[in-house]
Amino acid sequence: MAASDHLTESGGGMRGNALIVWVALVFVSTTIADTVLGAERQPLMFKNYALGVTELEEVKQATPGIVCRKCDASDCDDICYAHRGSVVGVPINTIVFSFYDNKLEGVYITFKRQFFDDVIHSMKQEYGAPTKEEKIPLKDFSGESVQGRELRWIQANGMIRMEEYSSNFDTSGIHYSSFTALEKFMKRETPHTEKEGNDS
């Protein structure tokens, strides 16, 4: 893959932090609303997998060519990769499953960007209008400016985020994330952040 194909986001680190804060606020407000209204929170689904319910072994048995390993970061305990399958009828490049405590908590899919509008259409049919839709200013390593679309659907127990550009210029991505994963990630990151602050 050529270096010029890769994309960076203007202020990427700051935006990453802002996204975590934004999702955290959504998580808190959704939890409060569910408590007040007594709503039963259904798990976020990806195909036949229920985030927060489906176990690692079930995903391994159902996914041809899957490769798994332990995570070396706070965002999962186990992570698995495969390069076969489809999403809403579109062939995938890569699918990544992430697990906390042996439960599936996140799914990330990449596919060719030429199918981005087709996938948006299917996602809107299934989930309705996005909770948030925006254009993100991006630059590749050659300095070219591009506008990448990003859409988010907030569900009762998680979030779906679509990005027009994923790791390179030719692919798009979809993230399925449970709020449980966010909660565990934030709990695990907090001691690291505090330690770094004390060491500085």
Secondary structure as UniProt FT lines:
FT   HELIX           3..5
FT   STRAND          6..9
FT   TURN            10..11
FT   HELIX           12..37
FT   STRAND          45..46
FT   TURN            47..48
FT   STRAND          49..50
FT   TURN            51..53
FT   HELIX           56..62
FT   TURN            64..65
FT   STRAND          67..70
FT   TURN            74..75
FT   STRAND          78..82
FT   STRAND          86..87
FT   TURN            88..89
FT   STRAND          90..100
FT   TURN            101..102
FT   STRAND          103..112
FT   HELIX           113..115
FT   HELIX           116..127
FT   STRAND          132..140
FT   TURN            141..142
FT   STRAND          145..155
FT   TURN            156..157
FT   STRAND          158..163
FT   TURN            169..170
FT   STRAND          171..178
FT   HELIX           179..199
//
